[in-house]
């Protein structure tokens, strides 16, 4: 199983698009991406990479394995 590492926000957005999500769209505090009725909130751009705990939480929300996430 590949080890997760921090990821740039633009790479996260690209991976989510590969999974069929559209966006990002502006919400009140954070942006989100949407696939059908499913929404994934993404962190605000702040110049740093997105940390491993948050990447793990997003993978869990997607309901996929780390391998699937790392492939795309």
PyMOL commands that set and color helices and strands:
alter all, ss='L'
color gray80, all
select helices_A, chain A and resi 9-18+52-62+66-71
alter helices_A, ss='H'
color red, helices_A
select strands_A, chain A and resi 22-26+31-35+38-42
alter strands_A, ss='S'
color yellow, strands_A
deselect
rebuild
show_as cartoon
